[in-house]
């Protein structure tokens, strides 16, 4: 489940809708920790991994890190994205879902146009 009550959460949800409507397999990749007992934490996900993972037509790996307009990559996030690029995957930093189409086109995946409502829906 994607939280939609933060700027990043809204962009992430819109990115997932956009990718789904374009037939690109992608999923939310939550990371973090929750306190299960006093002094005991359950960690999940790989620290620094992208917010959205998936694969493009033909099997190329896709990693999308979603940031608020003023958000910055952590050292771990930067390394993860560099590693994906080094292995031939497409690794993106997105601050607005509308950045996805030109990024995919630039990587050779023509996707077409979508209206704001088609992707973002009523929020």
Helices and strands as residue ranges (DSSP letters): H 7-21, E 25-28, E 32-37, E 40-44, E 52-55, E 61-66, H 75-86, E 90-94, H 99-106, H 116-120
